[in-house]
Amino acid sequence: MSLYEKTAWASLVVVVVTAGWYMVNVLGEGGPDDLAGIFAEMVALVVVIVAIEIIAQIVIVVTTRKKDKDERDVAIEGRAAIYGQLAVFVGVFWVIIQVVIDGIWLFDTETISRVAVVNSLLIALVVGEIVNLGTQIVLYRRTA
Amino acid sequence: MTQTTITNRIRDLRYQTGEMSQQALADAVGVTRQTINAIERAKYSPSLEVAFRIADTLGVGIDEVFQHGK
């Protein structure tokens, strides 16, 4: 397994575990219901993800022989990024549609809350990252 | 990254060149062992530059390494 495939696996595990924790503990029952509280949890989540990723990256680099990115790594990374960006685009577009339908077409006085919009966008980013990393792993496995 | 119609004789040529390992070839060409393995198994088509470097390292012409299956 190459360095970059290991990195993709580690990142995928980190994103799934931390995002899962966020969904259960912050968006679930008993989580903060104000934007400031959710934002604080979101910042904590990002700090934890970055810290774990740095530690995982150090461990992988130290234990892997070949460290240079070659053309196959670049090709896989490029194709996976396209799918990841497509997922983010679909998610963001879906949020926009929801806000427009809820706020304008239904003439609803109480539109979708900012908290819901922020969390929907966060979910779109997380799903985009999972699609990106998942695609990398599939392409690495398929060409292994 | 899809299955290609390009076949190759890298495995045979490695063994004819003093049983060169995939890792040794990868180091000489400047790619990872996994990439050499993927090329060898026709699961990844290399760039022209890498294809020429593989041929040079194996001491043969590029047409002796890669063939296009029509």
Backbone of each chain as ProteinMPNN parsed JSONL, in Angstrom:
{"seq_chain_A": "MSLYEKTAWASLVVVVVTAGWYMVNVLGEGGPDDLAGIFAEMVALVVVIVAIEIIAQIVIVVTTRKKDKDERDVAIEGRAAIYGQLAVFVGVFWVIIQVVIDGIWLFDTETISRVAVVNSLLIALVVGEIVNLGTQIVLYRRTA", "coords_chain_A": {"N_chain_A": [[0.858, -1.192, 0.0], [0.632, 2.171, -0.924], [2.071, 5.312, 0.244], [0.233, 7.391, -0.14], [-2.177, 6.091, -0.432], [-2.442, 4.995, 2.081], [-2.63, 7.378, 3.499], [-5.081, 8.326, 2.524], [-6.836, 6.366, 3.532], [-6.45, 6.765, 6.325], [-7.315, 9.422, 6.604], [-9.97, 9.167, 5.797], [-11.037, 7.53, 7.809], [-10.684, 9.22, 10.03], [-12.298, 11.438, 9.312], [-14.858, 10.227, 9.055], [-15.278, 9.188, 11.656], [-15.037, 11.494, 13.358], [-16.918, 13.244, 12.2], [-19.166, 11.679, 12.503], [-19.32, 11.609, 15.282], [-19.871, 14.31, 15.71], [-22.373, 14.583, 14.44], [-23.97, 12.954, 16.064], [-23.594, 13.933, 18.712], [-23.749, 16.75, 18.613], [-25.672, 17.54, 16.719], [-27.648, 15.841, 17.448], [-30.017, 14.754, 20.028], [-29.958, 16.825, 22.912], [-27.811, 18.387, 22.19], [-26.163, 21.609, 21.571], [-28.384, 24.356, 20.837], [-28.096, 26.842, 19.792], [-26.499, 29.118, 17.494], [-23.953, 30.013, 18.226], [-23.089, 28.121, 20.106], [-23.06, 25.778, 18.558], [-21.193, 26.561, 16.646], [-18.901, 26.75, 18.224], [-18.537, 24.043, 18.854], [-18.084, 23.13, 16.304], [-15.667, 24.36, 15.616], [-14.028, 23.146, 17.499], [-14.214, 20.546, 16.556], [-12.925, 20.753, 14.04], [-10.332, 21.416, 14.893], [-9.666, 19.072, 16.279], [-9.767, 17.202, 14.158], [-7.672, 18.167, 12.494], [-5.484, 17.896, 14.245], [-5.437, 15.089, 14.702], [-5.051, 14.208, 12.085], [-2.508, 15.244, 11.52], [-0.908, 13.807, 13.325], [-1.425, 11.192, 12.399], [-0.382, 11.418, 9.808], [2.343, 11.86, 10.316], [3.054, 9.408, 11.485], [2.537, 7.676, 9.325], [4.308, 8.64, 7.338], [6.789, 8.198, 8.546], [6.803, 5.422, 8.683], [6.705, 4.566, 6.062], [8.324, 3.712, 3.017], [8.755, 4.807, 0.313], [8.33, 8.134, -0.494], [7.781, 10.068, -2.354], [5.404, 11.666, -4.457], [3.976, 10.118, -7.204], [3.11, 9.967, -10.772], [0.806, 8.388, -10.955], [-0.382, 8.659, -8.432], [-1.007, 11.373, -8.571], [-2.835, 11.384, -10.713], [-4.92, 9.82, -9.668], [-5.608, 11.344, -7.428], [-6.499, 13.664, -8.701], [-8.762, 12.79, -10.18], [-10.396, 11.885, -8.102], [-10.789, 14.244, -6.703], [-12.453, 15.637, -8.439], [-14.866, 14.165, -8.284], [-15.386, 14.541, -5.56], [-15.717, 17.329, -5.444], [-17.947, 17.54, -7.031], [-19.857, 16.295, -5.423], [-19.934, 18.103, -3.275], [-20.874, 20.343, -4.636], [-23.444, 19.471, -5.42], [-24.592, 19.13, -2.882], [-24.484, 21.769, -1.789], [-26.028, 23.112, -3.681], [-28.436, 21.813, -3.235], [-29.045, 22.728, -0.638], [-29.378, 25.457, -1.182], [-31.638, 25.336, -2.85], [-33.494, 24.341, -1.012], [-33.635, 26.475, 0.83], [-34.574, 28.511, -0.814], [-37.055, 27.465, -1.689], [-38.333, 27.157, 0.782], [-38.245, 29.756, 1.853], [-39.268, 31.509, -0.074], [-41.047, 30.442, -2.144], [-42.939, 29.069, -0.64], [-43.862, 31.027, 0.898], [-43.307, 31.216, 3.572], [-43.196, 32.49, 6.803], [-41.464, 31.865, 8.755], [-38.474, 31.063, 8.039], [-36.052, 28.523, 7.033], [-33.809, 27.819, 9.646], [-30.766, 29.575, 10.557], [-28.976, 27.91, 11.787], [-29.686, 25.397, 10.804], [-29.067, 25.746, 8.116], [-26.286, 26.235, 8.212], [-25.412, 23.79, 9.288], [-26.298, 22.025, 7.313], [-24.708, 22.817, 5.18], [-22.24, 22.153, 6.258], [-22.52, 19.389, 6.388], [-22.63, 18.864, 3.661], [-19.991, 19.516, 2.948], [-18.596, 17.588, 4.426], [-19.586, 15.209, 3.313], [-18.659, 15.568, 0.709], [-15.895, 15.391, 1.174], [-15.736, 12.769, 2.099], [-16.564, 11.407, -0.204], [-14.492, 12.153, -1.938], [-12.184, 10.995, -0.636], [-13.037, 8.334, -0.494], [-13.276, 7.715, -3.214], [-10.593, 7.933, -3.976], [-9.52, 5.737, -2.576], [-10.936, 3.597, -3.763], [-9.993, 3.818, -6.422], [-7.247, 3.402, -6.016], [-7.327, 0.761, -5.059], [-8.481, -0.517, -7.258], [-6.545, -0.249, -9.183], [-4.48, -1.613, -8.137]], "CA_chain_A": [[0.0, 0.0, 0.0], [1.493, 3.352, -1.029], [1.895, 6.346, 1.272], [-0.967, 8.204, -0.359], [-3.353, 5.262, -0.156], [-2.533, 4.949, 3.543], [-3.124, 8.692, 3.926], [-6.511, 8.386, 2.206], [-7.533, 5.524, 4.525], [-6.399, 7.424, 7.637], [-8.168, 10.613, 6.556], [-11.363, 8.725, 5.722], [-11.422, 7.075, 9.153], [-10.767, 10.405, 10.891], [-13.475, 12.24, 8.926], [-16.096, 9.489, 9.374], [-15.435, 9.094, 13.118], [-15.282, 12.808, 13.953], [-18.2, 13.763, 11.7], [-20.196, 10.87, 13.155], [-19.434, 12.12, 16.655], [-20.524, 15.621, 15.623], [-23.792, 14.379, 14.105], [-24.675, 12.358, 17.21], [-23.525, 14.737, 19.94], [-24.08, 18.164, 18.425], [-26.945, 17.683, 16.01], [-28.636, 14.955, 18.059], [-30.689, 15.199, 21.25], [-29.09, 17.332, 23.97], [-26.748, 19.238, 21.65], [-26.479, 23.041, 21.644], [-29.357, 24.739, 19.809], [-27.805, 28.183, 19.296], [-25.431, 29.125, 16.489], [-22.652, 30.186, 18.898], [-22.742, 26.826, 20.703], [-22.732, 24.85, 17.472], [-19.947, 27.034, 16.03], [-17.804, 26.361, 19.124], [-18.336, 22.599, 18.666], [-17.548, 22.962, 14.953], [-14.25, 24.738, 15.684], [-13.361, 22.063, 18.25], [-14.163, 19.396, 15.642], [-11.881, 21.005, 13.034], [-9.033, 21.329, 15.592], [-9.417, 17.646, 16.552], [-9.469, 16.559, 12.866], [-6.332, 18.585, 12.056], [-4.496, 17.295, 15.153], [-5.355, 13.644, 14.441], [-4.477, 14.037, 10.74], [-1.063, 15.515, 11.603], [-0.286, 12.654, 13.997], [-1.516, 10.045, 11.478], [0.532, 11.678, 8.69], [3.716, 11.645, 10.805], [3.236, 7.959, 11.652], [2.575, 7.062, 7.988], [5.544, 9.047, 6.641], [7.924, 7.537, 9.204], [6.782, 3.972, 8.452], [6.606, 4.254, 4.633], [9.625, 3.863, 2.372], [8.746, 5.761, -0.807], [7.518, 9.269, -0.073], [7.468, 10.985, -3.45], [4.134, 11.456, -5.149], [4.247, 9.9, -8.621], [2.034, 10.381, -11.684], [-0.421, 7.64, -10.659], [-0.97, 9.332, -7.273], [-1.573, 12.655, -9.034], [-4.016, 11.077, -11.536], [-5.981, 9.361, -8.767], [-6.002, 12.495, -6.621], [-7.248, 14.571, -9.575], [-10.085, 12.257, -10.488], [-11.173, 11.848, -6.854], [-11.159, 15.624, -6.369], [-13.592, 16.002, -9.285], [-16.065, 13.559, -7.693], [-15.617, 15.208, -4.274], [-16.261, 18.662, -5.716], [-19.304, 17.343, -7.554], [-20.716, 16.019, -4.266], [-20.102, 19.372, -2.551], [-21.734, 21.194, -5.471], [-24.825, 18.967, -5.311], [-25.046, 19.426, -1.519], [-24.703, 23.216, -1.644], [-27.165, 23.448, -4.542], [-29.616, 21.295, -2.545], [-29.33, 23.661, 0.462], [-29.913, 26.683, -1.793], [-33.001, 25.034, -3.291], [-34.332, 24.237, 0.188], [-33.833, 27.819, 1.385], [-35.423, 29.265, -1.748], [-38.421, 26.914, -1.615], [-38.892, 27.426, 2.099], [-38.342, 31.185, 2.134], [-39.945, 32.327, -1.078], [-42.188, 29.825, -2.813], [-43.98, 28.676, 0.316], [-44.23, 32.255, 1.62], [-43.25, 30.876, 4.989], [-42.598, 33.601, 7.548], [-40.337, 31.332, 9.531], [-37.653, 30.321, 7.084], [-35.093, 27.576, 7.609], [-32.928, 28.545, 10.57], [-29.348, 29.673, 10.176], [-28.314, 26.713, 12.314], [-29.931, 24.302, 9.863], [-28.316, 26.02, 6.879], [-24.857, 26.017, 8.501], [-25.164, 22.354, 9.441], [-26.489, 21.381, 6.012], [-23.498, 23.089, 4.396], [-21.166, 21.346, 6.851], [-22.742, 18.004, 5.94], [-22.222, 18.809, 2.242], [-18.52, 19.484, 2.911], [-18.149, 16.287, 4.95], [-19.907, 14.193, 2.294], [-17.706, 15.799, -0.384], [-14.593, 14.854, 1.59], [-15.852, 11.304, 2.131], [-16.586, 10.957, -1.609], [-13.121, 12.336, -2.437], [-11.29, 9.981, -0.065], [-13.54, 7.017, -0.9], [-12.908, 7.518, -4.623], [-9.15, 7.655, -4.008], [-9.291, 4.355, -2.122], [-11.444, 2.687, -4.808], [-9.076, 3.854, -7.569], [-6.004, 2.74, -5.608], [-7.577, -0.687, -4.993], [-8.768, -1.008, -8.603], [-5.31, -0.295, -9.986], [-3.398, -2.226, -7.331]], "C_chain_A": [[0.894, 1.242, 0.0], [1.158, 4.356, 0.076], [0.561, 7.061, 1.109], [-2.247, 7.398, -0.203], [-3.547, 5.153, 1.356], [-3.104, 6.263, 4.082], [-4.626, 8.811, 3.685], [-7.323, 7.566, 3.205], [-7.593, 6.231, 5.881], [-7.341, 8.628, 7.673], [-9.641, 10.228, 6.539], [-11.86, 8.291, 7.107], [-11.625, 8.273, 10.08], [-12.036, 11.208, 10.587], [-14.768, 11.529, 9.327], [-16.334, 9.465, 10.886], [-15.786, 10.461, 13.72], [-16.611, 13.406, 13.479], [-19.355, 12.977, 12.317], [-20.438, 11.329, 14.58], [-20.204, 13.447, 16.661], [-22.027, 15.461, 15.368], [-24.566, 13.891, 15.334], [-24.732, 13.327, 18.389], [-23.923, 16.198, 19.785], [-25.439, 18.337, 17.742], [-28.043, 16.816, 16.626], [-29.283, 15.574, 19.283], [-29.654, 15.707, 22.256], [-27.944, 18.203, 23.487], [-27.133, 20.704, 21.766], [-27.458, 23.439, 20.534], [-29.155, 26.169, 19.311], [-26.579, 28.134, 18.382], [-24.052, 29.225, 17.14], [-22.167, 28.855, 19.477], [-22.311, 25.824, 19.651], [-21.409, 25.238, 16.817], [-18.743, 26.631, 16.894], [-17.482, 24.876, 18.96], [-17.674, 22.333, 17.308], [-16.049, 23.268, 14.926], [-13.463, 23.641, 16.402], [-13.182, 20.841, 17.354], [-13.029, 19.551, 14.626], [-10.492, 20.866, 13.664], [-8.68, 19.863, 15.84], [-9.034, 16.917, 15.255], [-8.042, 16.88, 12.429], [-5.26, 17.92, 12.919], [-4.315, 15.801, 14.861], [-4.697, 13.385, 13.08], [-2.967, 14.251, 10.759], [-0.344, 14.324, 12.227], [-0.271, 11.441, 13.059], [-0.521, 10.194, 10.335], [1.98, 11.414, 9.1], [4.002, 10.149, 10.908], [3.391, 7.285, 10.287], [3.889, 7.381, 7.274], [6.753, 8.319, 7.228], [7.978, 6.047, 8.847], [6.701, 3.586, 6.98], [7.91, 4.601, 3.925], [9.62, 4.976, 1.311], [7.794, 6.912, -0.496], [7.118, 10.202, -1.21], [6.146, 10.625, -4.109], [4.453, 11.223, -6.62], [2.998, 10.192, -9.456], [0.722, 9.643, -11.429], [-1.138, 8.262, -9.458], [-1.68, 10.625, -7.707], [-2.861, 12.412, -9.834], [-5.198, 10.661, -10.65], [-6.521, 10.526, -7.943], [-6.878, 13.452, -7.44], [-8.653, 14.085, -9.855], [-10.98, 12.251, -9.249], [-11.642, 13.253, -6.467], [-12.368, 16.072, -7.178], [-14.887, 15.451, -8.684], [-16.42, 14.226, -6.361], [-16.254, 16.577, -4.466], [-17.687, 18.572, -6.239], [-20.288, 17.099, -6.399], [-20.973, 17.292, -3.461], [-21.057, 20.287, -3.319], [-23.2, 20.774, -5.337], [-25.403, 19.315, -3.937], [-25.379, 20.898, -1.34], [-25.914, 23.647, -2.47], [-28.477, 22.999, -3.875], [-30.014, 22.232, -1.396], [-29.947, 24.944, -0.087], [-31.371, 26.469, -2.206], [-33.949, 24.991, -2.091], [-34.659, 25.615, 0.753], [-34.777, 28.614, 0.499], [-36.868, 28.782, -1.666], [-39.087, 27.31, -0.307], [-39.161, 28.914, 2.296], [-39.178, 31.974, 1.152], [-41.211, 31.645, -1.593], [-43.313, 29.446, -1.862], [-44.48, 29.87, 1.132], [-44.254, 32.008, 3.122], [-42.575, 32.02, 5.734], [-41.405, 33.12, 8.367], [-39.493, 30.453, 8.613], [-36.72, 29.364, 7.815], [-34.079, 28.345, 8.462], [-31.497, 28.588, 10.055], [-28.588, 28.431, 10.62], [-28.462, 25.549, 11.322], [-29.131, 24.498, 8.576], [-26.828, 25.732, 7.084], [-24.561, 24.52, 8.584], [-25.348, 21.6, 8.126], [-25.263, 21.589, 5.13], [-22.319, 22.278, 4.923], [-21.284, 19.892, 6.398], [-22.312, 17.851, 4.48], [-20.705, 18.72, 2.119], [-17.986, 18.123, 3.358], [-18.395, 15.19, 3.914], [-18.949, 14.322, 1.107], [-16.346, 15.206, -0.067], [-14.618, 13.324, 1.616], [-15.855, 10.736, 0.705], [-15.18, 11.043, -2.205], [-12.205, 11.21, -1.942], [-11.713, 8.574, -0.469], [-13.17, 6.705, -2.34], [-11.414, 7.212, -4.749], [-8.876, 6.198, -3.648], [-9.749, 3.353, -3.182], [-10.473, 2.637, -5.99], [-7.735, 3.2, -7.229], [-6.184, 1.227, -5.606], [-7.754, -1.262, -6.398], [-7.512, -1.125, -9.447], [-4.157, -0.925, -9.223], [-2.995, -3.57, -7.918]], "O_chain_A": [[1.803, 1.357, 0.822], [0.125, 4.267, 0.74], [-0.151, 7.307, 2.083], [-3.294, 7.957, 0.125], [-4.673, 5.212, 1.851], [-3.939, 6.272, 4.987], [-5.358, 9.329, 4.529], [-8.371, 8.011, 3.672], [-8.649, 6.291, 6.51], [-8.07, 8.829, 8.644], [-10.465, 10.875, 7.185], [-12.965, 8.643, 7.518], [-12.607, 8.338, 10.82], [-12.757, 11.608, 11.501], [-15.674, 12.155, 9.878], [-17.454, 9.693, 11.345], [-16.729, 10.569, 14.504], [-17.343, 14.003, 14.269], [-20.404, 13.547, 12.618], [-21.576, 11.43, 15.039], [-21.072, 13.674, 17.505], [-22.846, 16.124, 16.003], [-25.673, 14.355, 15.608], [-25.788, 13.52, 18.991], [-24.388, 16.815, 20.743], [-26.246, 19.175, 18.143], [-29.227, 17.026, 16.362], [-29.123, 16.765, 19.549], [-28.6, 15.095, 22.431], [-27.176, 18.712, 24.303], [-28.293, 21.021, 22.029], [-27.375, 22.923, 19.419], [-29.944, 26.661, 18.504], [-25.742, 27.237, 18.483], [-23.095, 28.606, 16.675], [-20.993, 28.505, 19.358], [-21.324, 25.109, 19.824], [-20.601, 24.376, 16.473], [-17.703, 26.226, 16.375], [-16.315, 24.486, 18.93], [-16.831, 21.446, 17.171], [-15.264, 22.548, 14.308], [-12.376, 23.258, 15.97], [-12.141, 20.184, 17.382], [-12.272, 18.613, 14.378], [-9.587, 20.283, 13.068], [-7.536, 19.454, 15.639], [-8.1, 16.117, 15.243], [-7.29, 15.987, 12.04], [-4.252, 17.438, 12.403], [-3.19, 15.308, 14.781], [-3.891, 12.465, 12.936], [-2.228, 13.527, 10.092], [0.693, 13.883, 11.731], [0.742, 10.753, 12.931], [0.114, 9.219, 9.931], [2.751, 10.825, 8.342], [5.054, 9.678, 10.475], [4.259, 6.431, 10.104], [4.508, 6.499, 6.678], [7.636, 7.878, 6.491], [9.06, 5.474, 8.723], [6.636, 2.397, 6.665], [8.521, 5.636, 4.19], [10.373, 5.946, 1.401], [6.603, 6.701, -0.264], [6.22, 11.029, -1.052], [5.814, 9.454, -4.293], [5.133, 12.046, -7.233], [1.966, 10.608, -8.928], [-0.355, 10.195, -11.656], [-2.364, 8.38, -9.462], [-2.792, 10.922, -7.271], [-3.849, 13.127, -9.667], [-6.329, 11.098, -10.862], [-7.732, 10.679, -7.781], [-7.87, 13.982, -6.939], [-9.616, 14.849, -9.784], [-12.167, 12.568, -9.328], [-12.753, 13.429, -5.967], [-13.217, 16.805, -6.671], [-15.884, 16.166, -8.583], [-17.593, 14.451, -6.064], [-17.194, 16.948, -3.762], [-18.528, 19.417, -5.933], [-21.401, 17.624, -6.397], [-22.096, 17.532, -3.016], [-21.933, 20.923, -2.732], [-24.082, 21.614, -5.162], [-26.553, 19.741, -3.831], [-26.432, 21.24, -0.802], [-26.729, 24.448, -2.013], [-29.488, 23.699, -3.936], [-31.2, 22.499, -1.205], [-30.918, 25.46, 0.467], [-32.229, 27.313, -1.946], [-35.056, 25.527, -2.139], [-35.803, 25.896, 1.111], [-35.67, 29.305, 0.99], [-37.795, 29.589, -1.583], [-40.24, 27.74, -0.281], [-40.195, 29.288, 2.849], [-39.741, 33.008, 1.511], [-42.308, 32.194, -1.492], [-44.489, 29.493, -2.222], [-45.394, 29.743, 1.947], [-45.109, 32.524, 3.841], [-41.499, 32.469, 5.34], [-40.466, 33.871, 8.633], [-39.763, 29.265, 8.438], [-36.61, 29.388, 9.041], [-33.562, 29.383, 8.05], [-31.077, 27.766, 9.242], [-27.682, 27.959, 9.932], [-27.509, 24.823, 11.041], [-28.589, 23.544, 8.017], [-26.189, 25.082, 6.257], [-23.578, 24.042, 8.017], [-24.629, 20.638, 7.857], [-24.827, 20.679, 4.425], [-21.502, 21.777, 4.15], [-20.288, 19.248, 6.069], [-21.711, 16.845, 4.103], [-20.183, 17.959, 1.304], [-17.058, 17.577, 2.763], [-17.53, 14.35, 3.667], [-18.484, 13.319, 0.564], [-15.714, 14.592, -0.925], [-13.658, 12.668, 1.212], [-15.227, 9.711, 0.439], [-14.732, 10.124, -2.891], [-11.533, 10.555, -2.739], [-10.871, 7.722, -0.753], [-12.796, 5.578, -2.662], [-11.014, 6.345, -5.526], [-8.105, 5.513, -4.32], [-9.05, 2.382, -3.471], [-10.163, 1.561, -6.502], [-7.152, 2.515, -8.07], [-5.319, 0.492, -6.083], [-7.253, -2.344, -6.703], [-7.418, -1.988, -10.319], [-2.997, -0.788, -9.611], [-2.107, -4.235, -7.385]]}, "seq_chain_B": "MTQTTITNRIRDLRYQTGEMSQQALADAVGVTRQTINAIERAKYSPSLEVAFRIADTLGVGIDEVFQHGK", "coords_chain_B": {"N_chain_B": [[-6.658, 5.139, -15.667], [-8.324, 3.112, -16.045], [-8.91, -0.283, -17.154], [-6.572, -1.169, -19.601], [-5.89, -1.467, -23.175], [-3.36, -1.794, -23.709], [-0.635, -3.843, -23.701], [2.17, -5.349, -21.991], [5.662, -6.248, -21.581], [7.039, -6.13, -19.265], [7.463, -7.689, -16.96], [8.725, -10.039, -17.963], [10.991, -8.852, -19.103], [12.194, -7.72, -16.876], [13.084, -9.972, -15.529], [14.87, -10.909, -17.384], [16.752, -9.015, -17.131], [18.724, -9.492, -15.116], [17.017, -10.437, -13.08], [15.637, -8.228, -12.008], [14.076, -6.45, -9.408], [10.675, -5.287, -8.749], [10.768, -3.073, -7.111], [13.381, -2.13, -7.488], [13.264, -1.393, -10.172], [11.275, 0.549, -9.982], [12.558, 2.46, -8.376], [14.607, 3.217, -10.113], [13.176, 4.334, -12.197], [11.687, 6.268, -10.968], [9.19, 6.159, -9.747], [6.548, 4.771, -7.654], [6.691, 1.436, -6.198], [4.213, 0.291, -6.287], [3.045, 1.541, -8.462], [4.58, 0.574, -10.606], [3.821, -2.094, -10.395], [1.079, -1.841, -10.999], [1.254, -0.952, -13.659], [2.557, -3.111, -14.832], [0.609, -5.085, -14.583], [-1.214, -4.184, -16.363], [-3.109, -2.359, -15.458], [-2.867, 0.268, -15.231], [-2.058, 2.919, -17.342], [1.022, 4.217, -18.184], [2.543, 7.53, -18.384], [4.046, 8.886, -21.376], [6.642, 9.673, -20.802], [7.349, 8.19, -18.492], [7.044, 5.656, -19.592], [9.12, 5.639, -21.512], [11.282, 5.881, -19.763], [11.132, 3.485, -18.38], [11.66, 1.678, -20.45], [14.274, 2.512, -21.122], [15.594, 1.906, -18.724], [15.346, -0.839, -18.71], [16.845, -1.411, -20.844], [16.014, -1.646, -23.496], [14.095, -0.968, -26.525], [11.172, 1.139, -26.624], [9.072, -0.061, -27.959], [9.518, -2.672, -27.57], [8.804, -3.076, -25.026], [6.169, -2.166, -24.605], [3.052, -2.996, -26.092], [0.375, -2.439, -28.306], [-2.758, -3.753, -27.992], [-4.827, -4.62, -30.51]], "CA_chain_B": [[-6.817, 4.242, -14.546], [-9.174, 1.995, -16.416], [-8.19, -1.391, -17.795], [-6.157, -0.681, -20.906], [-5.631, -2.484, -24.203], [-1.91, -1.816, -23.893], [0.008, -4.932, -22.968], [3.596, -5.079, -21.821], [6.54, -7.39, -21.265], [7.93, -5.658, -18.196], [7.819, -8.798, -16.075], [9.739, -10.859, -18.653], [12.231, -8.076, -19.276], [12.835, -7.569, -15.552], [13.8, -11.215, -15.216], [16.009, -11.004, -18.304], [17.746, -8.018, -16.725], [19.255, -9.879, -13.812], [15.921, -10.589, -12.118], [15.435, -6.935, -11.344], [12.813, -6.414, -8.646], [9.779, -4.153, -9.041], [11.243, -1.927, -6.332], [14.583, -1.596, -8.146], [12.801, -0.704, -11.386], [10.555, 1.748, -9.54], [13.554, 3.443, -7.928], [15.336, 3.717, -11.288], [12.255, 5.11, -13.03], [11.209, 7.414, -10.175], [7.786, 6.005, -9.337], [6.441, 3.82, -6.54], [6.609, 0.016, -6.587], [2.797, 0.025, -6.582], [2.763, 2.013, -9.823], [5.185, -0.422, -11.509], [2.949, -3.27, -10.332], [-0.154, -1.518, -11.731], [1.595, -0.916, -15.089], [2.876, -4.491, -15.223], [-0.64, -5.844, -14.669], [-2.049, -3.47, -17.332], [-4.219, -1.673, -14.79], [-2.59, 1.7, -15.315], [-1.213, 3.285, -18.488], [1.942, 5.288, -17.772], [2.79, 8.615, -19.338], [5.123, 8.566, -22.326], [7.925, 9.88, -20.141], [7.621, 7.022, -17.644], [7.202, 4.505, -20.486], [10.483, 5.693, -22.06], [12.249, 5.63, -18.684], [11.089, 2.032, -18.123], [12.381, 1.033, -21.56], [15.704, 2.822, -20.967], [16.126, 1.153, -17.573], [15.415, -2.26, -19.072], [17.831, -1.512, -21.918], [15.382, -2.021, -24.776], [13.272, 0.076, -27.109], [9.837, 1.214, -26.008], [8.167, -0.995, -28.639], [9.75, -4.024, -27.034], [8.18, -3.136, -23.692], [4.713, -1.971, -24.696], [2.379, -3.309, -27.348], [-1.039, -2.061, -28.281], [-3.64, -4.833, -28.42], [-5.876, -4.041, -31.372]], "C_chain_B": [[-7.765, 3.095, -14.829], [-8.321, 0.904, -17.056], [-7.841, -0.977, -19.218], [-6.007, -1.83, -21.891], [-4.137, -2.557, -24.485], [-1.327, -2.935, -23.041], [1.496, -4.617, -22.835], [4.353, -6.347, -21.442], [7.483, -7.047, -20.117], [8.4, -6.809, -17.31], [8.934, -9.668, -16.687], [11.08, -10.127, -18.726], [12.945, -7.843, -17.948], [13.666, -8.806, -15.231], [14.993, -11.431, -16.133], [17.124, -10.028, -17.919], [18.19, -8.327, -15.288], [18.216, -9.989, -12.724], [15.724, -9.32, -11.285], [14.078, -6.931, -10.621], [11.956, -5.223, -9.084], [10.282, -2.901, -8.333], [12.459, -1.281, -6.988], [14.202, -0.824, -9.404], [12.103, 0.611, -11.017], [11.526, 2.844, -9.124], [14.29, 4.06, -9.118], [14.457, 4.649, -12.13], [11.748, 6.358, -12.287], [9.729, 7.368, -9.881], [7.743, 5.012, -8.167], [6.381, 2.385, -7.071], [5.167, -0.329, -6.974], [2.437, 0.451, -8.01], [3.36, 1.05, -10.853], [4.295, -1.672, -11.557], [1.669, -3.039, -11.14], [0.098, -1.494, -13.242], [1.799, -2.341, -15.604], [1.604, -5.317, -15.428], [-1.668, -5.176, -15.594], [-3.279, -2.83, -16.686], [-4.015, -0.166, -14.784], [-1.675, 1.952, -16.509], [-0.294, 4.425, -18.092], [1.997, 6.399, -18.8], [3.911, 8.174, -20.271], [6.488, 8.653, -21.66], [8.308, 8.663, -19.287], [7.833, 5.778, -18.507], [8.622, 4.469, -21.069], [11.525, 5.383, -20.987], [12.298, 4.147, -18.336], [11.897, 1.298, -19.192], [13.89, 1.261, -21.437], [16.318, 1.994, -19.849], [16.281, -0.327, -17.903], [16.349, -2.497, -20.268], [17.269, -1.96, -23.253], [14.598, -0.824, -25.318], [11.864, 0.025, -26.518], [8.854, 0.213, -26.646], [8.382, -2.44, -28.207], [9.089, -4.198, -25.669], [6.664, -3.102, -23.803], [4.203, -2.332, -26.086], [0.908, -2.912, -27.2], [-1.879, -3.195, -28.831], [-4.794, -4.281, -29.221], [-7.152, -4.858, -31.327]], "O_chain_B": [[-7.988, 2.225, -13.987], [-7.176, 1.132, -17.445], [-8.698, -0.494, -19.958], [-5.997, -3.001, -21.511], [-3.696, -3.281, -25.378], [-1.503, -2.967, -21.823], [2.009, -3.716, -23.499], [3.774, -7.358, -21.046], [8.578, -7.599, -20.009], [9.576, -6.897, -16.956], [9.93, -9.986, -16.038], [12.139, -10.691, -18.454], [14.173, -7.777, -17.908], [14.789, -8.712, -14.735], [15.992, -12.04, -15.748], [18.276, -10.187, -18.322], [18.038, -7.507, -14.382], [18.491, -9.671, -11.566], [15.655, -9.348, -10.057], [13.067, -7.363, -11.175], [12.448, -4.28, -9.704], [10.231, -1.803, -8.887], [12.569, -0.056, -7.046], [14.736, 0.252, -9.675], [12.313, 1.643, -11.655], [11.346, 4.012, -9.471], [14.564, 5.26, -9.138], [14.941, 5.627, -12.701], [11.423, 7.371, -12.907], [9.078, 8.408, -9.775], [8.773, 4.485, -7.749], [6.062, 2.153, -8.237], [4.932, -1.136, -7.873], [1.629, -0.196, -8.677], [2.72, 0.744, -11.859], [4.051, -2.232, -12.626], [1.225, -3.921, -11.874], [-0.738, -1.955, -14.018], [1.288, -2.723, -16.657], [1.533, -6.146, -16.335], [-2.84, -5.551, -15.606], [-4.35, -2.768, -17.289], [-4.9, 0.585, -14.374], [-0.651, 1.288, -16.672], [-0.769, 5.493, -17.704], [1.557, 6.237, -19.938], [4.631, 7.215, -19.992], [7.372, 7.834, -21.908], [9.436, 8.174, -19.349], [8.687, 4.945, -18.205], [9.252, 3.413, -21.119], [12.523, 4.714, -21.253], [13.363, 3.608, -18.035], [12.705, 0.419, -18.889], [14.685, 0.339, -21.62], [17.411, 1.447, -19.994], [17.215, -0.986, -17.444], [16.606, -3.639, -20.65], [17.97, -2.583, -24.05], [14.461, 0.199, -24.647], [11.432, -0.997, -25.985], [7.941, -0.29, -25.99], [7.544, -3.31, -28.443], [8.847, -5.318, -25.218], [5.963, -3.9, -23.18], [4.824, -2.023, -27.103], [0.302, -3.033, -26.135], [-1.74, -3.566, -29.997], [-5.642, -3.562, -28.693], [-8.13, -4.513, -31.99]]}, "name": "protein", "num_of_chains": 2, "seq": "MSLYEKTAWASLVVVVVTAGWYMVNVLGEGGPDDLAGIFAEMVALVVVIVAIEIIAQIVIVVTTRKKDKDERDVAIEGRAAIYGQLAVFVGVFWVIIQVVIDGIWLFDTETISRVAVVNSLLIALVVGEIVNLGTQIVLYRRTAMTQTTITNRIRDLRYQTGEMSQQALADAVGVTRQTINAIERAKYSPSLEVAFRIADTLGVGIDEVFQHGK"}
